[in-house]
Amino acid sequence: MKGLNARIAIACIGIASGVLLISMITFIFQAHYHLTMVQKQTDNIVLPKTFNEHFEQALIQSVLMIAILGVILAIIISLLVAKRITAPLVQMKKAAERMAKGELTSRTYVEGKDEIADLGNSLNHLAEQLQLQEQLRKTLTADVAHELRTPLTTLKSHMEAMIEGVWEPTPKRLESCFDEIERLRFLIGDLEQLTEVESPNFKLQLREENIVAIIQHHIDASQAAFERNGVQLAIEACPIIEAVIDKYRFGQIMSNLLNNALKFTPQNGTVTVQIKEVNSMVSIMITDTGIGIEEKDLSLVFERFYRVDKSRDRKSGGGGLGLTIVKKLVEAHNGEIQMDSRIGEGTTVSIFFPKPHKIYTSVY
């Protein structure tokens, strides 16, 4: 920053000195010219020969004195201006260096509404995002460790008991071990899906599809599971509504949302899928009559490993990655997802996809 400070000061001094020099030369030239003209036009007036010389010399000395004082003043003002301009930049540089060392709570304070203030605000926003990402990384690491530790601990205790002869390896106990292995497999699968969706190379094969037919297919595939749980599943839509989607990825979205609705809807409940066109979007609303979600949890349900059920029961809450994957896939389609819920009344998940009225790229 010292170099920038010096360059700004030199530029200011150079400009001010140049203006003073040009002004001084112009003034001396004009004064000399007009004195000469006066002398030629006043031949009948007797003046001392040295009058013009002394008068011109006095003017030149005055101008030089003013120029010297002006240059000194320009130097002082330029140094102050350069320091004032570069001071916030120096502060930002120090804050960035502290952040690079891991002090993500560092912030820079810049007053005003100019470009430098905007730069300071952008740096503070970057620091906030880095701090948030660091917190998410730590939370993700802790959550993954927790998710893996519980089934592994169960498996270890079961296997030790059977190896030491405390338990007999009965089909029921082996089935319990198998269930824990399946939960680990599903968790790893969800993590792989999430990693794939968040990859910069992730691509969608977007095409115009009859979204009603695709949803009807997934409803038919899920009907047996809903009937076993005593939950009614219905669809309300016109025969044909087109949207721009990736058929396979959209299937992942619907499977996750239908399974989630089934999981939290009690026996004799209802899950309704409503499809309609809203302006330039296709709206899909999945409404259940389940237990509902508290308002304070609605903004967090799409976070990784977040469960409304604080007991973290995998049978009722899954791995905590399903809705995260759904949100990422919806956003990859240039769509939006919203969730509304009330305790004891149920939950409505609304997703919006673009209608086929313009060209879409297939790269997310």
LUMMAR-808889 format. One record per residue (C-alpha): residue number from 1; x, y, z. Coordinates in steps of 0.1 Angstrom, whole numbers, plus 5000, padded with zeros to 4 digits. Each point is the difference from the previous one (the first is absolute). Example, Ala and Ser with C-alpha at 12.3 -4.5 7.8 and 13.67 -1.06 7.14 Angstrom:
2
ATOM   n    u    v    w
ATOM   1 5123 4955 5078
ATOM   2 5014 5034 4993
END
This chain:
364
ATOM   n    u    v    w
ATOM   1 5000 5000 5000
ATOM   2 5030 5023 5004
ATOM   3 5005 5000 4963
ATOM   4 4963 5009 4993
ATOM   5 5002 5028 5026
ATOM   6 5032 5014 4984
ATOM   7 4985 4997 4965
ATOM   8 4968 5019 5010
ATOM   9 5021 5027 5018
ATOM  10 5024 5004 4970
ATOM  11 4970 5002 4976
ATOM  12 4983 5027 5021
ATOM  13 5033 5020 5004
ATOM  14 5008 4996 4963
ATOM  15 4965 5013 4990
ATOM  16 5001 5029 5024
ATOM  17 5035 5010 4992
ATOM  18 4993 4998 4962
ATOM  19 4970 5022 5004
ATOM  20 5020 5025 5020
ATOM  21 5029 5000 4976
ATOM  22 4978 5005 4970
ATOM  23 4982 5028 5018
ATOM  24 5033 5017 5010
ATOM  25 5014 4999 4965
ATOM  26 4968 5013 4985
ATOM  27 4998 5028 5026
ATOM  28 5037 5011 4995
ATOM  29 4997 4999 4962
ATOM  30 4967 5020 5000
ATOM  31 5015 5026 5026
ATOM  32 5031 5004 4979
ATOM  33 4980 5004 4968
ATOM  34 4976 5026 5014
ATOM  35 5029 5020 5016
ATOM  36 5017 5001 4967
ATOM  37 4968 5012 4983
ATOM  38 4995 5027 5026
ATOM  39 5036 5012 4995
ATOM  40 4995 5003 4962
ATOM  41 4967 5018 5003
ATOM  42 5011 5026 5026
ATOM  43 5031 5015 4983
ATOM  44 4988 5035 5010
ATOM  45 5001 4991 5037
ATOM  46 5034 5001 5016
ATOM  47 5006 4970 5023
ATOM  48 5033 4988 5016
ATOM  49 5017 4973 4979
ATOM  50 5002 4977 5029
ATOM  51 4963 5002 5008
ATOM  52 4988 4973 4977
ATOM  53 5029 4978 5010
ATOM  54 4994 5003 5037
ATOM  55 4962 4996 4996
ATOM  56 5005 4969 4978
ATOM  57 5026 4986 5025
ATOM  58 4975 5006 5029
ATOM  59 4973 4982 4981
ATOM  60 5023 4970 4992
ATOM  61 5012 4997 5036
ATOM  62 4964 5002 5013
ATOM  63 4989 4973 4976
ATOM  64 5030 4978 5009
ATOM  65 4992 5004 5037
ATOM  66 4964 4991 4994
ATOM  67 5010 4970 4979
ATOM  68 5024 4987 5027
ATOM  69 4974 5004 5027
ATOM  70 4974 4984 4977
ATOM  71 5023 4970 4993
ATOM  72 5006 4996 5038
ATOM  73 4963 5002 5007
ATOM  74 4993 4975 4971
ATOM  75 5025 4976 5015
ATOM  76 4984 5002 5035
ATOM  77 4965 4996 4986
ATOM  78 5010 4972 4976
ATOM  79 5016 4980 5028
ATOM  80 4969 5005 5022
ATOM  81 4976 4990 4972
ATOM  82 5022 4970 4990
ATOM  83 5000 4988 5037
ATOM  84 4963 5005 5003
ATOM  85 4993 4981 4968
ATOM  86 5024 4971 5008
ATOM  87 4992 4997 5038
ATOM  88 4968 4980 4994
ATOM  89 5018 4978 4975
ATOM  90 5028 4994 5025
ATOM  91 4974 4990 5025
ATOM  92 4983 4976 4976
ATOM  93 5034 4985 4992
ATOM  94 5007 4994 5036
ATOM  95 4965 4985 5005
ATOM  96 5005 4977 4970
ATOM  97 5034 4989 5014
ATOM  98 4983 4992 5033
ATOM  99 4973 4980 4982
ATOM 100 5027 4981 4980
ATOM 101 5014 4990 5034
ATOM 102 4967 4986 5011
ATOM 103 4986 5030 5019
ATOM 104 4966 5000 4981
ATOM 105 4984 5023 5026
ATOM 106 5022 5029 4987
ATOM 107 4981 5029 4985
ATOM 108 5009 5033 4984
ATOM 109 4981 5032 5007
ATOM 110 4997 5025 4972
ATOM 111 4978 5031 5002
ATOM 112 4983 5016 4970
ATOM 113 4982 4988 4969
ATOM 114 5027 5000 4974
ATOM 115 5017 4972 4981
ATOM 116 5026 4995 5029
ATOM 117 4971 4996 5024
ATOM 118 4984 4975 4976
ATOM 119 5033 4981 4999
ATOM 120 5001 4999 5038
ATOM 121 4964 4987 5002
ATOM 122 5008 4973 4974
ATOM 123 5030 4989 5020
ATOM 124 4979 4998 5031
ATOM 125 4973 4980 4981
ATOM 126 5027 4977 4988
ATOM 127 5013 4995 5036
ATOM 128 4964 4992 5011
ATOM 129 4996 4974 4973
ATOM 130 5034 4985 5008
ATOM 131 4990 4998 5037
ATOM 132 4967 4985 4991
ATOM 133 5016 4974 4977
ATOM 134 5026 4992 5027
ATOM 135 4972 4994 5025
ATOM 136 4981 4979 4975
ATOM 137 5032 4979 4994
ATOM 138 5004 4994 5037
ATOM 139 4964 4992 5004
ATOM 140 5001 4976 4970
ATOM 141 5030 4983 5014
ATOM 142 4983 4996 5034
ATOM 143 4968 4988 4985
ATOM 144 5016 4975 4977
ATOM 145 5020 4986 5030
ATOM 146 4968 4998 5020
ATOM 147 4981 4983 4972
ATOM 148 5027 4974 4995
ATOM 149 5008 4995 5036
ATOM 150 4966 4988 5011
ATOM 151 4994 4971 4976
ATOM 152 5037 4990 5003
ATOM 153 4997 4999 5038
ATOM 154 4969 4979 4997
ATOM 155 5017 4976 4975
ATOM 156 5031 4998 5022
ATOM 157 4980 4991 5032
ATOM 158 4979 4975 4982
ATOM 159 5030 4983 4983
ATOM 160 5020 4999 5032
ATOM 161 4971 4985 5019
ATOM 162 4996 4972 4974
ATOM 163 5038 4994 4997
ATOM 164 5004 4997 5038
ATOM 165 4970 4977 5002
ATOM 166 4978 5023 5020
ATOM 167 4974 5000 4971
ATOM 168 4992 4973 4976
ATOM 169 5000 5012 4963
ATOM 170 4963 4996 4996
ATOM 171 4983 5012 4968
ATOM 172 4984 5029 5019
ATOM 173 5034 5013 5013
ATOM 174 5016 4996 4966
ATOM 175 4971 5019 4985
ATOM 176 5007 5028 5025
ATOM 177 5036 5002 4988
ATOM 178 4989 4999 4964
ATOM 179 4977 5030 5007
ATOM 180 5029 5020 5014
ATOM 181 5021 4992 4969
ATOM 182 4971 5011 4978
ATOM 183 4998 5033 5018
ATOM 184 5037 5006 4995
ATOM 185 4996 4991 4963
ATOM 186 4971 5025 4996
ATOM 187 5020 5027 5018
ATOM 188 5030 4995 4978
ATOM 189 4977 5001 4970
ATOM 190 4984 5033 5011
ATOM 191 5035 5015 5006
ATOM 192 5011 4989 4965
ATOM 193 4968 5015 4985
ATOM 194 5006 5033 5018
ATOM 195 5036 5001 4989
ATOM 196 4990 4994 4964
ATOM 197 4973 5027 5001
ATOM 198 5024 5026 5015
ATOM 199 5028 4991 4975
ATOM 200 5009 5028 4975
ATOM 201 4998 4973 4973
ATOM 202 4964 4991 5008
ATOM 203 4978 5001 4969
ATOM 204 4963 4996 4994
ATOM 205 4984 4986 4969
ATOM 206 4972 5025 4997
ATOM 207 4971 4993 4977
ATOM 208 4963 5008 4996
ATOM 209 4981 4973 5019
ATOM 210 4964 4993 5009
ATOM 211 5006 5005 5037
ATOM 212 4965 4985 5009
ATOM 213 5009 4967 4984
ATOM 214 5033 4998 5019
ATOM 215 4984 5008 5033
ATOM 216 4972 4975 4994
ATOM 217 5026 4973 4994
ATOM 218 5017 5007 5033
ATOM 219 4967 5001 5018
ATOM 220 4991 4966 4985
ATOM 221 5034 4987 5012
ATOM 222 4994 5013 5035
ATOM 223 4964 4990 5003
ATOM 224 5007 4966 5016
ATOM 225 5021 5016 5028
ATOM 226 4973 5025 5007
ATOM 227 4973 4973 5002
ATOM 228 5021 4980 5024
ATOM 229 5002 5030 5023
ATOM 230 4963 5009 4996
ATOM 231 5007 5033 4984
ATOM 232 4980 5012 4970
ATOM 233 5020 5014 4970
ATOM 234 4983 5021 4974
ATOM 235 5008 5022 4970
ATOM 236 4982 5031 4987
ATOM 237 5011 5012 4966
ATOM 238 4991 5004 4963
ATOM 239 5011 4971 4977
ATOM 240 5028 5019 4985
ATOM 241 5022 5027 5015
ATOM 242 5035 5005 4986
ATOM 243 5031 5012 5018
ATOM 244 5037 5002 4992
ATOM 245 5016 4973 5022
ATOM 246 5025 4972 5002
ATOM 247 4977 4969 5002
ATOM 248 5024 4979 5021
ATOM 249 5009 5028 5025
ATOM 250 4964 5010 5002
ATOM 251 4992 4964 5010
ATOM 252 5024 5004 5028
ATOM 253 4983 5031 5012
ATOM 254 4965 4984 5000
ATOM 255 5012 4968 5016
ATOM 256 5016 5019 5029
ATOM 257 4970 5023 5005
ATOM 258 4974 4971 4999
ATOM 259 5021 4979 5024
ATOM 260 5003 5029 5023
ATOM 261 4963 5007 4999
ATOM 262 4992 4963 5007
ATOM 263 5025 4999 5029
ATOM 264 4983 5028 5019
ATOM 265 4964 4993 4992
ATOM 266 4981 4978 5025
ATOM 267 4976 4972 4991
ATOM 268 4968 5012 4983
ATOM 269 5017 5031 4989
ATOM 270 5001 5015 4965
ATOM 271 5028 5011 4976
ATOM 272 4989 5021 4970
ATOM 273 5021 5010 4970
ATOM 274 4986 5030 4982
ATOM 275 5015 5011 4967
ATOM 276 4991 5033 4982
ATOM 277 5014 5027 4979
ATOM 278 5008 5034 5017
ATOM 279 5011 5027 4976
ATOM 280 5033 4988 4984
ATOM 281 5005 4972 5025
ATOM 282 4985 4966 5007
ATOM 283 4990 4996 5036
ATOM 284 5001 4966 5018
ATOM 285 4985 5000 5036
ATOM 286 5004 4969 5022
ATOM 287 4977 5004 5030
ATOM 288 4997 4975 5029
ATOM 289 4979 4999 5031
ATOM 290 5030 4990 5021
ATOM 291 5014 5012 5033
ATOM 292 5012 5033 4986
ATOM 293 5032 5019 5007
ATOM 294 5006 5029 5024
ATOM 295 5006 5034 4984
ATOM 296 5035 5003 5015
ATOM 297 5010 4968 4982
ATOM 298 4987 5009 4965
ATOM 299 5031 5021 4991
ATOM 300 5023 4971 5010
ATOM 301 4983 4969 4985
ATOM 302 5021 5003 4968
ATOM 303 5033 5000 5019
ATOM 304 5022 4969 5000
ATOM 305 4992 4974 5026
ATOM 306 4974 5023 5016
ATOM 307 4970 4981 5015
ATOM 308 4969 5014 5016
ATOM 309 5001 4970 5022
ATOM 310 5028 5010 5024
ATOM 311 5004 4964 5011
ATOM 312 5015 4993 4965
ATOM 313 4980 4968 4996
ATOM 314 5009 4986 4966
ATOM 315 4968 4981 4997
ATOM 316 4979 5032 5002
ATOM 317 5025 5026 4988
ATOM 318 5022 4982 4974
ATOM 319 5036 5011 4995
ATOM 320 4992 5037 4999
ATOM 321 5012 5005 4965
ATOM 322 4969 4994 4979
ATOM 323 4986 5035 5000
ATOM 324 5035 5015 4995
ATOM 325 5004 4979 4968
ATOM 326 4964 5011 4989
ATOM 327 5008 5037 5005
ATOM 328 5033 4997 4980
ATOM 329 4982 4981 4972
ATOM 330 4972 5025 4998
ATOM 331 5024 5030 4999
ATOM 332 5020 4981 4973
ATOM 333 4968 5001 4979
ATOM 334 4998 5038 5005
ATOM 335 4970 4993 5022
ATOM 336 4989 5010 5035
ATOM 337 4989 4980 5030
ATOM 338 4980 5012 5030
ATOM 339 4986 4983 5031
ATOM 340 4970 5010 5022
ATOM 341 4989 4981 5030
ATOM 342 4980 5001 5032
ATOM 343 5002 4977 5030
ATOM 344 4972 4975 4999
ATOM 345 4987 5011 4966
ATOM 346 5025 4988 4976
ATOM 347 5027 5012 4976
ATOM 348 4999 5014 4964
ATOM 349 5032 4999 4978
ATOM 350 4997 5021 4969
ATOM 351 5024 4998 4971
ATOM 352 5001 5021 4969
ATOM 353 5015 4991 4966
ATOM 354 5004 5021 4969
ATOM 355 4975 4995 4971
ATOM 356 5014 4993 4966
ATOM 357 4997 5035 4985
ATOM 358 5037 5007 4995
ATOM 359 5033 4982 4995
ATOM 360 5017 4985 5031
ATOM 361 5035 4987 5003
ATOM 362 5006 4966 5014
ATOM 363 5030 5010 5022
ATOM 364 4995 5009 5036
END
